[in-house]
Every structure is written in structure tokens, then in C-alpha cells.
Amino acid sequence: MKKPRLVMIGNGMAGVRTLEELLKLSGDLYDITVFGAEPHPNYNRILLSPVLAGEQSFDDIVLNDLGWYLDNNIQLLLNRRVVKIDRARRLVIADDGTQAHYDRLLIATGSTPFIPPIPGHSLDGVIGYRDIADTRTMIHTAKTHRHAVVIGGGLLGLEAANGLKLRGMDVTVVHIGKWLLERQLDMTAGLLLQNALESRGLNFRLNEQTQALLGDDQGRVKAVQFANGEQVAADLVVMAAGVRPTTELAEQAGLQCQRGILVNDTLQTYDPRIYAIGECASHRGIAYGLVAPLFEQAKVCANHLAQLGFARYKGSVTSTKLKVTGIDLFSAGDFMGGEGTESLTLRDPFSGIYKKLVIRNDVLVGACLYGDTVDGGWYMQLIREGRSIAEIRDHLMFGQDWPVAIGEAA
Ligand SMILES: Cc1cc2nc3c(=O)[nH]c(=O)nc-3n(C[C@H](O)[C@H](O)[C@H](O)COP(=O)(O)OP(=O)(O)OC[C@H]3O[C@@H](n4cnc5c(N)ncnc54)[C@H](O)[C@@H]3O)c2cc1C
């Protein structure tokens, strides 16, 4: 008997994880075809930063090599970007003309770096930071040029800046906010982070807005100009000013999108034959940009594709980590606090440790840790569970192993 056809658009982390989960549940249910715009099998995008920093190689970060697709009878069509979904004929069409019919379609197209439309944004040497090609461009440019500017002081921007510095470039990070990672850290932790990165040789321009990128006679970027007219030399500009869910295909196909392809709790779009997962999807108003929630989505989506249908995705609480070796930070939940909350803080300037826990009605709702993050996982669990911390409040700050530590000391 002919098997139903499952087609997946996007050979990235969330999509392939869904296939892995599906194969575990029901190995032989579908004929599977995967279109990938990149020329690589599925790799760990998160680890592009250690690759840029010279700590890992491209080979180290492959998650599913070509053999995996073969072993699982998955037809993998690399270097092929799907350009059209024809819902009436249940067909997808790629840029080289390849067509594939589907009974179920999984859209897993991820996100696209947002390139602010400032003058000069299309000069040579201006790039986003998303994939192996971008990482290779940075590694190559560091061998031939001197000055790099990273626009955006978020996680991605700082990891790019750290990597470029380790590759020998002079790096300036331009950030519109008052402190670094202002969506992940409070001001105190943000300043500690800035000090640590400055001591590694990174330069920062905070509270600063880029007005234009200036080019040379060959059309390559040579400087960044700010609103006050000042300029910083730049042979490479990395735009790390956020991402946008890649939804064009879905929109053209008439699927409902609103800052992401709208999905229900089983990751189905408005067309029940079509699922969307990962950074391209918007679930209950949120398009997640971290893998942990996407992997939770993958489990549920696979369950539904396997025709079990008992799992529901209800959203995720996320936490933050920065992958700069030697710098430990963690934050989760409502770490800024505010009306109706109390904050417990601990600060040890000598060892560079700062911790802030935010409590509302005896429930831990947020945590921001700098310098000592060993208890991040435990705090995250308490935030997720939402149980009362009244009984452990006195020693909450000292972490999960507190009584053990005292016992050992005695
Ligand atoms: C440098 C870097 C560091 C990161 N660090 C962390 C971290 O520390 N922790 C964390 O949780 N997350 C991190 N992330 C985010 C994480 O990588 C993403 O959340 C995750 O990869 C999203 O998975 P996805 O499958 O939705 O998208 P992707 O992994 O981006 O996969 C989407 C794929 O679809 C392809 N595609 C798009 N359109 C088409 C089309 N029309 N046809 C065919 N293929 C198409 C794309 O080329 C891409 O390969 C990082 C991201 C980057 C770039």
C-alpha cells in the first residue's frame, strides 16, 4: 500500500528534531521528503559561535549526517529553496523546478536576520549571523581585514563579537540599549558583563544609534556613522539586531501569519494538513527564538503527525545563557521584577558574583545570575512549577545544595 507523503520545508534544528521524534513513534508511516535551502545536512546552529571562536570545527557540529537520512529512507534535497506552496494541488515547488506532492506538509523555515534598512546596508561586508555561510565569511574576513563592528548587543551580537575578537579583529559593539542584553539581564548584571568583555578587549558604544554605513570606491563597507556624526572604522559589519520569522512562503499560500505562522496547540496551521514548527511559527502570540521550546514543540508535532494526537503544546518558560567561554550568566522568567514583586539580591564584588531572585506571592517568578550560575536549573524548575517557596525562602539564595554545603563545612 502506498504510504502518505510527508514533505518538510527547512532542514534545520526544529524540523529535523520533529522527524527524529516521529521516527521514534512510528518509523514507517510516511514517505518523507526534506527540502533544505542550505547545502548542509542538519547541524547544531547554536554551536556556530564556538566554531567562530575557534573552539569547534564545522564537522563537530553536524547533528544528522547524510547517512542518517539514507538509513531512515528520507529523501533529502539540499541546496533547494522551496519557492511556492500550491495548497490546491498539495504540491511544493523549489527554485530549481523540483516538485513534491504532500499529504502532510511541515514548514520549518526558521528565521531571517533583520537587516535595518539604513543607508549602506547592502554594501559588501555587511552580513547577518545565521548560518555556516555567515560564519565562514566572518572567519575569512578576520584573516584579511582588521576592523569589525557588530550592531546589536544581544546574545548573538556578543557571541559574534567575542568570536571575531578571538580571530584577531578590533571589534566594536554598537547597542541601542542602555546596557548589554537588556532583555536578558538587569542593569547591574549587564554592567558586570560589559566590564568582563571590555577586559577581553571588546569596545562598546551603548545608547547609540547607527545612522549610516559608509562604503569605499569598490562598494565595500569602510565605516559606521552615528547620529552625532562620529564614525568608527569597519571592514565588516555584522547585523545582530534581531530576527524575523521566515513566513513569506506561508503568506503567499494564504496561511494566517502574524509575526510567525499561526499554529494551534498541535502545531497545525489554519490548513490542517500543514504544520509549522520552530522559529517560523507563532504559538499563542509567541515566536520562540531558542531551541528548548522548539524541541518541546517538536515532540507534540510528531505525536500528532504519528496520528496519536494526545499531546498538546501549551507554551514554554525560557531561560538564557551566553556562550562566551569563562563568562557565566543565566536569567529566566520575570527577572526585572516591579510592582507586586520582592527582590532578593546578593552581590560579591570580590568574586564578581551577582544574584537576584524575584518573588511574587511566595512564588519564584524570575532569576538573574552572573558569575555563579550552578543553581540556574533549579531556579528554572521552581519558576516552572510555580510552587510556594515560603519554607525555603531563607536559604533560597544559597542554592539547592545549601544544607549539604553547611553540613560539609561543619
Ligand atoms: C549563532 C547562533 C547562536 C545561537 N545560540 C543559541 C543558544 O545558545 N541557545 C538557543 O537556544 N538557541 C540559540 N540559537 C537559536 C537556535 O539556533 C534557533 O532557535 C534554532 O536553530 C531554530 O530552529 P529552526 O529549525 O526553527 O530554524 P533553523 O535552524 O534556522 O532552520 C531553518 C532552515 O530552513 C531553511 N529554509 C528557510 N526557508 C527555506 C525554503 N524556502 N526552502 C528550503 N529551506 C528553507 C533555512 O536555510 C534553515 O536551514 C542560536 C542561533 C544562532 C544563529
The ligand as a Gaussian input file, in Angstrom:
#p B3LYP/6-31G(d) Opt

LIG

0 1
 C       24.930000      31.883000      16.078000
 C       23.705000      31.380000      16.772000
 C       23.775000      31.007000      18.102000
 C       22.634000      30.546000      18.763000
 N       22.750000      30.182000      20.059000
 C       21.664000      29.683000      20.698000
 C       21.767000      29.222000      22.045000
 O       22.822000      29.323000      22.696000
 N       20.669000      28.678000      22.616000
 C       19.490000      28.539000      21.941000
 O       18.533000      28.013000      22.490000
 N       19.366000      28.983000      20.661000
 C       20.420000      29.551000      20.036000
 N       20.296000      29.976000      18.739000
 C       18.975000      29.892000      18.093000
 C       18.741000      28.493000      17.527000
 O       19.784000      28.126000      16.684000
 C       17.411000      28.512000      16.776000
 O       16.383000      28.754000      17.733000
 C       17.112000      27.201000      16.036000
 O       18.126000      26.876000      15.137000
 C       15.790000      27.381000      15.280000
 O       15.480000      26.202000      14.617000
 P       14.552000      26.243000      13.301000
 O       14.528000      24.863000      12.774000
 O       13.299000      26.940000      13.608000
 O       15.358000      27.195000      12.305000
 P       16.750000      26.919000      11.604000
 O       17.623000      26.078000      12.450000
 O       17.242000      28.255000      11.190000
 O       16.395000      26.075000      10.314000
 C       15.612000      26.589000       9.270000
 C       16.178000      26.058000       7.981000
 O       15.212000      26.286000       6.956000
 C       15.876000      26.664000       5.779000
 N       14.917000      27.331000       4.888000
 C       14.331000      28.546000       5.056000
 N       13.490000      28.799000       4.030000
 C       13.528000      27.722000       3.222000
 C       12.890000      27.386000       1.989000
 N       12.013000      28.221000       1.408000
 N       13.178000      26.208000       1.403000
 C       14.049000      25.332000       1.998000
 N       14.686000      25.604000       3.158000
 C       14.428000      26.780000       3.761000
 C       16.987000      27.557000       6.293000
 O       18.006000      27.699000       5.329000
 C       17.443000      26.777000       7.525000
 O       18.430000      25.846000       7.199000
 C       21.400000      30.468000      18.070000
 C       21.320000      30.861000      16.724000
 C       22.450000      31.318000      16.084000
 C       22.360000      31.752000      14.638000

